[in-house]
Amino acid sequence: MIVVKLGGSLLSHTELAQFLQLAKQHGKGQVVIVPGGGVFADQVRITQQQWQYNDRTAHYMAILAMQQMALLFQGLCADLVIVNNVEMIRSSMQQNVVIWSPLSSELDAAGIPANWDITSDTLAAWLAVQLAIDHLILVKSADFSANSTLQHLSTFGIIDDAFVDFVRKHTLTIECISYHQISNFSASLKKHV
């Protein structure tokens, strides 16, 4: 099984539909997609700067952004199943590819800090740990070399600030794939599902 985090900024690339189709084609019963917040989360950042509301409010709004993106992904690929409760994901995966639409109440109960250090990248890693899935693929809209370290990606803002510390504490195999590396994504799905 694999958790696949599809960055919300992939909306600006036509490859997004291909990533969703490949996940659907190769991932039934094996893949959980975690959506980024994309333009919806970007709007939260903009309005927080303008109105100076606190990080907890912004966190809840960013979770709603991920939920919006989950709906958008399902709109692009109707066969994907949206699940919001972590405990329901495995049973929903039997013959489906699941999109996780996180609940802020579950994240609060798990003690996930409500700040911008943690975005959908770390939430995807957290979900993998909760589901005892050891393989995580992060698909990003940025360009970076294949031998980039996680620390390098964090330093340049490609993955969030909390990700490196979180994954050091857990046994996860992590692949970071750029939006134009669709063949790498396809090969990884075929290898691991």
N, C-alpha and C positions, 0 to 999 in steps of 0.2 A: 504494500500500500504506500501511497505517496500523498503528501500535502503539497499542493501547487499554489503559490501565491502569485496572482496576476496583478501587477501594478495598475492602479487606476489610471496612471498617465498613459497606459497603452491605448486609451481611447483616441489619442492623436495619431495612431498608426493602424493601417488597414490590417496588419498582421494579427490584431486581437481576435478577429473572427476565426483565423486559422488555428490559433492556440486553443480556442474553445472547441472547435471541431475536432482537433486531435485528441483533446482530453475526452471528449464524448466518444470518439471512435475507439480509443485504446484503453480507456480508464474505467469502464463499467465495473462497479463493485470494488474499485481499487483507488480511485482518486477523489480527494476532497479539495475543492478550489476555495481559496481565501481571496476575496477581492480587496484591492486597495480602495482608498476613498476618492482618488482622482480629483476631478474638477470640483466635486462636492466638498471634499476636505480642503481644497485650496480656498474655496469661498469661506470656510470656517476660519482659516488663518487670516484672510483679508479682513473679515468683519471683527475678529478678535483684536487685530491691530487698531482698527478704527474705533471700536467701542470699549476696548480694554476690559472685557469680561474675563473671569478667571479661567484657569486651565481646566478645572473640573467641568465647567460648562462647555468649554471647547472640546474636551474629551468626549462627552456625551454626544455632542453634535457630530464629531468625527466618526463615532460608531454609527450614527444614523447615515453618514456619508457612505460607509461600507455597506450598509443595508440597501441604500439606493443603488449602489454599484452591483450588488447581488441581483437585484431586480433587473437592472439593465443587461447584465450577462445572460440572465434567463430569457430576456426579451430577444437577445441575439441568437440564442441557442435553446429553443423551447424544451428540449429533452432533459436539460439540467434540472435538478431538484433542489430547491432552497430549504435548508434546515437551520433553525436558529438555536436549538438546544443541543449542547455538546453531547449529552447522553443519548440523543436520538440519531446521531450521525451514523454510527455503525449499522444500526438496523435499517436505516434509510438507504444505505449504500448497496444493498444486496444486488440489484441489477441496474444501479444508477450511478451517475457521477453527481456528487453533492456539491452545492455551493453553500459555504457557511455564512450565515447572516448573524453576526454576533449579537448577544444580548448584553447590554451594559450591566444588568443585575448579576449575570453570571461572572462577568469580569470583576465586578466589585467584590463579590463573594470570594473570588480567588485571590483578592489582594493586588490586582493589577493597578499600578500607579496611574493616576489620571493626569498625564502631562504629555508633551510633545516628544519626549525622549522615546516613547513607545508608540509605534505606529503599527500598521498591518503587517509589517515584516516580523516584528517580535511576536505579535499576536498569532501569526502563522506558526512560528516555532513553538509557542505555548500550546497551541492546539495540537500540534504533532505530538508533543509530550503527553498531553491529556489522553490522546487516542493510542498511545504506545506505538506510534508510527515513527520509524527512524530515518526516513528519507524526506527531505524538503527541497523543493525547487522554487527559487525566487526568479520570476521573469520580470525584468526591469526594462524601462524604456531608454535607459542610458547606454552609451557606448563605453565599454571597458575591455581590457585584455582578459583572455581566458585564464591567465595565471595570477590575476589580481587576488590579493588576500582579503579576507573579511574586514580586517582592520583598515586596509586601503579603501575599500568600498565605503566603510563607515566614515572615514576621514573626509572623503569627497562627497558625503551626503547621499550616496546611492542607496545605502541601507541605513536604518535608524540608529540612533546613538546607543540604545539599550541592547541591540541585537547581539553584538559580540560577547558582552558579559553574560547574557542569558544562555547562549549556546555553549559557552565554555563549561557550564554547569550540567550539561545534558549530553547524552550520546546521540548525536544527529549527524547524518551525512547530508551535506548542504551543497547544492549546485546553484550557481548564479548564472543565469542565461540572459543575454541581451535580446531585445525584441526582434532583431534580424537573424537570430540563430534558431530558426524554426526547425531545421533539420536536427540540431542537437537536442532540442526538446522532444521531437518525435523519437529519436533514438533512445533517449533516456526513458521515455514512457514504455517503449517496447522492451527495454532491458529489465525494468523494475516492476512491471505490473503483470 
